[in-house]
């Protein structure tokens, strides 16, 4: 294992800025590293996070070279980080510079599938396509990452494993007991929301292909087939929760691994091959904090390449065919596209754990079996479906996904009345609108409740929280919840620990095994409850409820709202339940953050 770490240490350090993680998408936030463009024609490049560090480095080299001269005039390539799904939405509905950042002339999402989705959504509005086909910059296939003992129990790699095997495991009441390991409990799958994540989108397409037995020409008729629908719902039934990023699962798995409990958290995670390499190097989220030393996990992951076939995230370099792209910008963009395909630049892709897009460059370390991956796989690849099929698949997923049971637990302490904007809106005003805007993201069958908390809300116990709307299918009470949210006003202090503990107990008591059981906690302060100041006892209770094969896992997703929120404590609460905390220290970001949180359901 020490030899493996030595081999991968350069990769770990290089990938510290290239994992899939929430990005600051404000205009120009990460373009300053490239310097001042001066009088040069600027070419903005919207780049998915996994390759921003590499492309910014290549752009700096390009900008300093003679290749950036066109007819004695200079161009200046300026990559900035923006998620594939976020860019796709902005390009589809109309780019807003203030909300979305600099409007790009070039787009490099993680997968060309996003370009097809944009073109289809524009066509549905009667508009011309803007994302033409393009060559891949770098490649990484979708895999099913499994702890090695679990893959071994299924006979891998001698015995191929696919989505059909996952479905069989999910439907077997014995769970892992059918393979000699009842101590591992039921099969649990980690899978991201395909509306936000490329790995989630690829997994969705792959499971549809697996249901049909096809490798190409997936059709709308296939999606409408009742057996295909049943297959998809069966896969989704195994999901522990969704989310916008795969590091949520990998960080939780890594944390459980340190305690020797990785085999009871999740059985498999649909991720890209590069994530397996980073995880086994001791860098599960691809981000190393200053002074952090990578530690290989006790139980490594292996990349299972689905038997039915898989897709590549091909990281295309798309020069947008849009009216705002000038001819000089187009020429400069095309020249930079040629520059990044040069062999010496393609060899750098390997340093980040990706496969080169240029087929003339050989696949070498770290893509080797010793790191849990196989350069000879995948043996079967899947065709990206037609755009209208992908759009339909996303719509159907919204109904096929695992239903949820979610409590909205909202802080209404006095500090929520602080002003947050120049036009006089308070933090609570912004939070209320964000929560209301997020309600349509729930499907009608999801059960949602609304509870508010602040000190001394009631003269009798419970003193510190009030249930405004009980659990019920949101399709029947969406407007009721919205109206109750609109009526919220700031009151007293922040009984964070009591509200969290008691809400968690309620979800435990009313646990529903066929749903994602969760709490979305929004708080802008620190615990101010003299009746309960014992954080450790709360953490212990939350953690113990999630341990063991017969646990009743309830996920807690806190939002640290405003600069007074106790992000450290909220992160501990989330980690105790194998979930994730979200940072909305800038109140203006609350709508985007609330949307990201609801992506878990």
C-alpha positions in Angstrom: 0.0 0.0 0.0 2.9 2.3 0.7 4.2 1.7 -2.8 0.8 2.5 -4.2 0.8 5.8 -2.3 4.3 6.7 -3.6 3.1 6.0 -7.2 0.0 8.1 -6.9 1.2 11.0 -4.8 1.9 13.3 -7.8 -1.6 12.5 -9.0 -3.1 13.3 -5.6 -1.4 16.7 -5.5 -2.3 17.6 -9.0 -6.0 16.6 -8.7 -6.5 18.7 -5.6 -8.4 21.2 -7.7 -10.1 18.9 -10.2 -12.7 16.8 -8.4 -16.5 17.2 -8.9 -17.5 19.7 -6.2 -19.7 22.7 -5.8 -18.2 25.6 -7.7 -18.2 29.4 -7.0 -19.9 30.5 -10.2 -19.8 34.2 -9.7 -18.4 36.1 -12.7 -14.6 36.1 -13.0 -14.0 34.3 -9.7 -11.2 32.0 -11.0 -10.0 33.8 -14.1 -7.5 36.0 -12.2 -4.9 33.3 -12.2 -4.4 33.9 -15.9 -3.4 37.5 -15.5 -4.5 40.7 -17.3 -5.7 40.2 -20.9 -4.7 43.8 -21.8 -5.9 44.7 -25.2 -6.3 41.1 -26.4 -9.6 39.6 -27.5 -10.9 37.6 -24.6 -12.3 34.1 -25.1 -14.2 32.9 -22.1 -14.3 29.1 -21.6 -16.8 27.6 -19.2 -15.2 24.4 -17.9 -16.4 21.6 -15.6 -14.5 21.5 -12.4 -12.6 18.3 -12.9 -10.3 19.9 -15.5 -10.3 23.6 -14.6 -6.7 23.5 -13.1 -5.3 21.8 -16.2 -7.0 24.0 -18.7 -6.1 27.1 -16.9 -2.5 26.0 -16.9 -2.6 25.2 -20.6 -4.4 28.5 -21.3 -1.6 30.4 -19.6 1.0 28.6 -21.8 -1.1 29.3 -24.9 -1.6 33.0 -24.1 2.2 33.5 -23.8 2.9 31.8 -27.1 2.9 33.0 -30.7 -0.2 30.8 -31.4 -2.3 33.3 -29.6 -1.6 35.8 -32.4 -4.2 36.1 -35.2 -3.5 38.6 -38.0 -1.1 40.5 -35.7 -3.9 40.7 -33.1 -3.7 38.7 -29.8 -6.4 36.6 -28.2 -6.6 35.7 -24.6 -8.2 32.3 -23.5 -9.8 32.6 -20.1 -11.2 29.3 -18.6 -13.4 29.5 -15.5 -15.2 26.8 -13.6 -18.9 26.2 -14.0 -20.7 22.9 -13.6 -21.9 21.1 -16.7 -25.5 21.0 -15.5 -25.5 24.7 -14.5 -24.0 25.8 -17.8 -26.5 23.6 -19.7 -29.4 25.2 -17.9 -28.1 28.7 -18.5 -27.5 28.2 -22.2 -30.9 26.6 -22.6 -33.0 29.2 -20.9 -31.0 32.3 -21.7 -27.7 33.4 -20.2 -27.8 35.9 -17.3 -24.3 37.5 -16.8 -25.1 38.6 -13.3 -26.4 35.2 -12.1 -24.5 32.8 -14.4 -21.1 34.5 -14.8 -19.3 35.5 -18.0 -21.1 34.3 -21.0 -18.7 31.7 -22.7 -17.5 31.5 -26.3 -16.3 28.0 -25.6 -17.9 25.3 -23.4 -16.2 22.2 -22.1 -18.7 20.1 -20.1 -17.8 16.7 -18.7 -19.8 15.0 -21.4 -21.0 15.8 -24.9 -24.4 14.5 -23.8 -24.9 18.0 -22.1 -24.4 19.7 -25.5 -27.1 17.4 -27.0 -29.5 18.3 -24.2 -28.9 22.0 -24.7 -29.6 21.7 -28.4 -32.8 19.7 -27.8 -34.1 22.2 -25.3 -33.4 25.1 -27.6 -35.1 23.2 -30.5 -38.1 22.7 -28.2 -38.3 26.5 -28.0 -38.0 26.9 -31.7 -34.3 28.0 -31.6 -31.2 26.9 -33.5 -28.6 24.6 -31.9 -25.5 26.2 -30.5 -23.4 23.2 -29.4 -21.9 21.5 -32.5 -20.2 18.0 -32.2 -16.5 18.3 -31.2 -13.4 16.2 -30.4 -12.9 15.0 -26.8 -10.2 16.6 -24.7 -9.9 13.8 -22.2 -11.9 10.7 -21.3 -13.0 8.7 -18.3 -15.6 6.0 -18.3 -18.5 5.6 -15.9 -17.9 2.7 -13.5 -19.7 1.1 -10.5 -17.2 1.6 -7.7 -17.4 -1.1 -5.1 -15.4 -1.9 -2.0 -13.1 -4.7 -3.0 -14.5 -7.4 -0.6 -18.0 -6.8 -2.0 -16.8 -7.1 -5.6 -14.9 -10.2 -4.6 -18.1 -11.7 -3.1 -19.8 -11.3 -6.5 -16.8 -13.1 -8.2 -15.4 -10.0 -9.9 -13.4 -9.7 -12.2 -13.8 -13.2 -13.4 -17.6 -12.9 -13.2 -18.9 -9.8 -15.0 -21.2 -7.5 -13.0 -23.8 -5.2 -14.4 -26.9 -3.3 -13.6 -29.0 -6.5 -13.8 -26.9 -7.9 -11.0 -27.6 -4.8 -8.9 -31.3 -5.2 -9.5 -31.1 -8.9 -8.4 -29.3 -7.9 -5.2 -31.8 -5.1 -4.6 -34.8 -7.4 -4.9 -33.3 -10.3 -2.8 -34.7 -9.9 0.7 -31.5 -11.6 2.0 -29.4 -8.8 0.6 -25.7 -9.6 1.0 -26.7 -12.7 3.0 -27.4 -14.3 -0.4 -23.6 -14.0 -1.0 -22.5 -15.2 2.4 -22.3 -11.8 4.1 -25.5 -11.1 6.1 -23.4 -8.6 8.2 -23.3 -6.2 5.3 -27.1 -5.8 5.3 -29.0 -4.9 2.2 -27.5 -3.7 -1.1 -27.2 0.1 -1.0 -26.4 2.3 -4.0 -24.9 5.8 -4.1 -26.0 7.7 -7.2 -26.1 11.4 -8.1 -28.9 13.4 -9.5 -28.7 13.3 -13.3 -30.0 16.9 -13.6 -26.8 18.1 -11.9 -24.1 15.5 -12.3 -22.5 13.9 -15.3 -22.0 10.6 -13.6 -25.7 10.6 -12.6 -26.7 11.3 -16.2 -24.4 8.6 -17.6 -25.7 6.1 -15.0 -29.2 6.9 -16.0 -28.5 6.3 -19.7 -26.6 3.1 -18.9 -29.3 1.6 -16.8 -31.9 2.2 -19.5 -29.6 0.5 -22.0 -29.2 -2.4 -19.5 -33.0 -2.8 -19.3 -33.4 -3.0 -23.0 -30.3 -5.2 -23.8 -29.2 -2.6 -26.4 -26.0 -0.8 -26.8 -27.2 1.8 -29.3 -30.4 3.4 -30.7 -32.2 3.8 -27.4 -35.6 5.1 -28.3 -38.6 6.9 -26.8 -40.5 3.6 -27.2 -37.9 1.8 -25.1 -38.3 4.3 -22.3 -42.1 3.9 -22.4 -41.9 0.1 -22.1 -43.4 -1.1 -18.8 -40.5 -3.6 -18.2 -37.9 -0.9 -18.8 -39.8 1.3 -16.4 -39.9 -1.5 -13.8 -36.2 -2.1 -14.2 -35.4 1.6 -13.7 -37.6 1.8 -10.6 -35.9 -1.3 -9.2 -32.4 0.3 -9.5 -33.6 3.5 -8.0 -35.1 1.7 -5.0 -31.6 0.8 -3.8 -30.4 4.4 -3.6 -29.4 5.7 -0.2 -29.9 9.3 -1.4 -29.0 11.3 -4.5 -27.1 14.6 -4.6 -25.4 17.0 -6.9 -21.8 15.6 -6.5 -20.2 12.2 -6.1 -17.7 13.4 -3.4 -20.6 13.4 -0.9 -20.6 9.6 -1.1 -16.8 9.2 -1.4 -16.1 11.4 1.6 -18.7 9.5 3.7 -17.3 6.2 2.6 -13.8 7.3 3.4 -14.8 8.5 6.8 -16.6 5.2 7.6 -13.6 3.3 6.3 -11.4 5.0 8.9 -13.7 3.5 11.5 -13.8 0.1 9.9 -17.4 0.5 8.8 -17.2 1.2 5.1 -19.0 -2.0 4.2 -22.3 -1.0 5.9 -22.5 2.5 4.5 -22.8 1.9 0.8 -22.3 -1.1 -1.4 -21.6 0.7 -4.7 -21.3 4.2 -6.1 -21.8 5.2 -9.7 -18.8 7.4 -10.4 -16.2 8.1 -13.0 -13.0 6.0 -13.2 -10.9 8.9 -12.2 -12.7 9.0 -8.8 -11.6 5.4 -8.0 -8.0 6.3 -8.6 -8.2 9.4 -6.4 -10.1 7.5 -3.6 -7.5 4.7 -3.5 -4.8 7.3 -3.3 -6.3 8.6 -0.1 -7.9 11.7 -1.7 -11.6 10.8 -1.9 -12.9 14.2 -3.0 -9.9 15.2 -5.1 -9.2 18.2 -2.8 -6.3 18.3 -0.3 -6.4 21.0 2.3 -3.1 22.7 3.3 -1.1 20.3 5.4 -3.5 17.4 4.7 -1.7 14.1 4.0 -3.4 11.5 1.8 -4.1 8.2 3.6 -5.0 5.2 1.5 -8.2 3.6 2.7 -8.3 0.4 4.7 -10.6 -1.1 2.1 -9.9 0.0 -1.5 -12.4 0.4 -4.2 -12.4 -1.4 -7.5 -13.9 -0.1 -10.7 -16.6 -2.4 -12.1 -17.2 -1.8 -15.8 -20.8 -2.7 -16.3 -21.3 -5.9 -18.2 -24.1 -4.3 -20.3 -21.7 -1.5 -21.4 -20.9 2.0 -20.2 -20.4 5.6 -21.4 -17.4 7.8 -21.5 -17.3 11.3 -20.1 -15.5 12.7 -23.1 -15.0 16.3 -22.0 -15.6 17.9 -25.4 -14.2 21.2 -26.4 -17.2 23.0 -27.9 -16.8 26.3 -29.8 -20.3 27.6 -29.4 -22.2 28.4 -32.6 -23.8 31.5 -31.0 -24.5 35.0 -32.2 -22.3 36.5 -29.5 -19.1 34.7 -30.7 -17.1 36.9 -33.0 -15.1 35.6 -35.9 -11.8 36.4 -34.2 -13.0 34.7 -31.0 -14.0 31.7 -33.1 -10.6 31.5 -34.8 -8.7 31.9 -31.5 -10.9 29.3 -29.8 -10.3 26.8 -32.6 -6.5 27.4 -32.4 -6.6 26.8 -28.6 -8.6 23.6 -29.4 -5.7 22.4 -31.6 -3.2 23.4 -29.0 -4.7 21.2 -26.2 -4.8 18.2 -28.6 -1.0 18.3 -29.1 0.6 15.1 -27.8 2.7 16.8 -25.1 -0.4 18.5 -23.7 -2.4 15.4 -24.0 0.2 13.5 -21.9 -0.6 15.9 -19.1 -4.2 14.5 -18.9 -2.8 11.3 -17.5 -1.3 13.3 -14.5 -4.9 14.0 -13.5 -6.1 10.4 -13.8 -7.9 10.8 -17.1 -7.4 9.0 -20.5 -6.1 11.2 -23.3 -8.6 12.4 -25.9 -6.0 12.1 -28.6 -5.9 8.4 -29.6 -2.2 8.7 -30.6 -1.2 9.2 -26.9 -0.9 5.9 -25.0 -2.9 5.1 -21.8 -0.3 4.7 -19.0 -0.1 5.0 -15.2 -2.0 5.8 -13.1 -4.6 4.0 -15.1 -3.3 0.6 -14.0 -4.9 -2.5 -12.3 -2.9 -1.8 -9.1 -5.0 1.4 -8.6 -8.3 -0.5 -8.8 -8.9 0.3 -12.5 -8.3 -1.5 -15.8 -6.9 0.2 -18.9 -8.3 -2.7 -21.1 -11.8 -1.9 -20.0 -14.5 -1.1 -20.9 -14.9 -3.8 -23.5 -18.4 -2.6 -24.4 -19.4 1.1 -24.8 -22.8 2.6 -25.2 -24.0 5.1 -27.8 -25.1 8.5 -26.5 -28.9 8.5 -27.2 -30.6 11.0 -29.4 -31.2 14.4 -27.7 -35.0 13.9 -27.4 -34.4 10.6 -25.8 -32.1 12.0 -23.1 -34.5 14.8 -22.3 -37.3 12.3 -22.0 -35.1 10.1 -19.8 -34.5 13.0 -17.4 -38.2 13.7 -17.2 -39.0 10.0 -16.5 -36.3 9.8 -13.9 -38.2 12.5 -12.0 -41.0 10.1 -11.5 -39.0 6.8 -11.2 -36.5 8.0 -8.6 -36.8 6.8 -5.1 -39.5 8.7 -3.1 -38.5 10.8 -0.1 -39.7 11.7 3.3 -38.2 15.1 4.2 -38.7 17.5 7.0 -37.9 21.2 6.3 -36.5 22.5 9.6 -36.1 26.2 9.4 -34.5 28.6 11.9 -36.6 31.6 12.6 -34.4 33.1 15.3 -34.1 36.9 15.6 -30.9 37.2 13.5 -32.9 35.9 10.5 -34.4 39.4 10.5 -31.0 41.0 9.7 -30.9 42.9 6.4 -29.2 40.9 3.6 -29.6 43.1 0.5 -29.4 46.8 -0.4 -33.1 46.8 -1.2 -34.1 46.0 2.4 -34.7 42.3 2.1 -33.8 40.2 5.2 -32.1 36.9 5.4 -35.4 35.3 6.2 -37.0 37.0 3.2 -34.3 35.4 0.9 -34.6 32.0 2.7 -38.4 31.9 2.4 -38.2 32.6 -1.3 -35.5 30.0 -1.9 -37.5 27.3 0.0 -40.7 28.1 -1.9 -38.8 28.0 -5.2 -37.4 24.6 -4.3 -40.8 23.0 -3.6 -41.5 22.1 -7.2 -38.4 20.0 -7.2 -40.1 17.4 -5.0 -42.3 14.9 -6.9 -45.9 14.7 -5.8 -45.5 11.4 -3.9 -42.7 12.8 -1.7 -43.8 13.3 1.9 -42.8 16.7 3.2 -43.3 18.4 6.6 -42.5 21.9 7.8 -41.1 22.6 11.3 -39.7 25.9 12.5 -37.5 26.5 15.6 -36.5 29.3 17.9 -36.2 29.6 21.7 -39.4 29.9 23.6 -41.8 29.5 20.7 -44.2 27.8 23.0 -45.1 28.2 26.6 -45.4 24.4 27.0 -43.1 21.6 25.9 -41.8 21.4 23.3 -40.7 24.9 23.9 -38.4 25.4 20.9 -40.1 24.3 17.8 -43.5 24.2 16.2 -44.9 21.9 13.4 -46.6 24.1 10.9 -47.4 21.4 8.3 -47.3 17.6 9.2 -46.0 15.0 6.9 -48.1 14.3 3.9 -47.7 13.9 0.1 -46.5 17.3 -1.2 -48.7 17.0 -4.3 -51.7 17.7 -2.0 -50.1 20.3 0.2 -47.4 22.1 -1.8 -49.3 25.4 -1.7 -50.1 25.0 2.0 -46.4 24.6 2.8 -45.6 27.6 0.6 -48.2 29.8 2.3 -46.9 28.8 5.8 -43.4 29.6 4.7 -44.5 33.0 3.5 -45.9 33.8 6.9 -42.7 33.2 8.8 -41.3 36.0 11.0 -38.0 36.2 13.1 -38.4 35.6 16.8 -35.9 34.7 19.6 -32.7 32.5 19.8 -31.4 29.4 18.2 -32.0 26.0 20.0 -30.0 24.2 17.4 -29.2 21.0 19.3 -32.7 20.4 20.7 -34.5 21.0 17.4 -32.0 18.8 15.6 -32.2 15.9 18.1 -36.0 15.9 18.5 -36.6 16.2 14.8 -34.2 13.3 14.2 -36.0 11.2 16.8 -39.3 11.8 15.0 -37.9 10.7 11.6 -36.5 7.6 13.3 -39.8 6.8 14.9 -41.7 7.3 11.6 -39.0 5.8 9.4 -40.2 4.4 6.0 -37.8 1.9 4.5 -38.9 2.5 0.9 -38.2 6.2 1.1 -35.1 8.5 1.5 -35.7 9.7 5.1 -34.1 13.1 5.6 -34.0 16.5 7.3 -33.1 19.7 5.6 -32.0 22.0 8.4 -31.4 25.8 7.7 -29.8 27.8 10.4 -28.0 31.1 10.5 -26.6 30.9 14.0 -25.1 28.9 16.8 -26.7 27.0 19.6 -28.3 29.3 22.1 -30.3 26.9 24.2 -29.2 26.7 27.9 -31.4 23.6 28.3 -29.2 21.7 25.8 -25.6 22.6 25.2 -24.2 19.1 24.9 -23.2 18.7 21.2 -21.4 15.4 21.7 -24.5 13.7 23.0 -26.4 14.8 20.0 -23.6 13.6 17.7 -23.5 10.3 19.4 -27.2 9.8 19.1 -27.3 10.6 15.4 -24.3 8.4 14.7 -25.6 5.4 16.6 -28.9 5.6 14.7 -27.1 5.1 11.5 -24.9 2.1 12.5 -25.5 -1.6 11.9 -27.1 -3.6 9.2 -30.6 -3.0 10.6 -30.2 0.7 11.0 -32.9 3.2 10.1 -30.7 5.8 8.3 -32.0 9.3 8.4 -29.8 11.8 6.5 -29.4 15.4 7.9 -28.5 18.0 5.3 -27.8 21.3 7.1 -27.4 24.7 5.3 -25.1 27.1 7.1 -26.8 30.4 6.3 -25.1 33.7 6.6 -21.7 34.5 8.1 -22.9 33.8 11.7 -23.8 30.2 11.1 -21.8 27.5 12.8 -20.6 25.7 9.7 -18.2 23.5 11.7 -21.0 22.2 14.0 -23.4 21.8 11.1 -20.8 19.8 9.2 -20.3 17.5 12.2 -24.1 16.9 12.4 -24.2 16.0 8.7 -21.3 13.7 8.9 -22.8 11.9 11.8 -25.6 10.8 9.5 -23.5 10.2 6.4 -24.9 13.2 4.6 -23.4 16.6 3.7 -23.5 20.2 4.9 -23.9 23.1 2.5 -22.3 26.6 2.8 -24.6 29.6 2.1 -22.5 32.1 4.1 -23.4 34.6 1.3 -27.1 35.0 1.8 -27.4 35.8 -2.0 -26.4 32.2 -2.7 -29.3 30.6 -0.8 -31.5 29.9 -3.9 -28.7 28.0 -5.6 -27.7 26.2 -2.4 -31.3 25.2 -1.5 -31.6 23.7 -5.0 -28.4 21.7 -4.5 -29.7 20.4 -1.2 -33.0 19.3 -2.7 -31.1 17.4 -5.4 -30.5 14.7 -2.8 -34.1 13.6 -3.1 
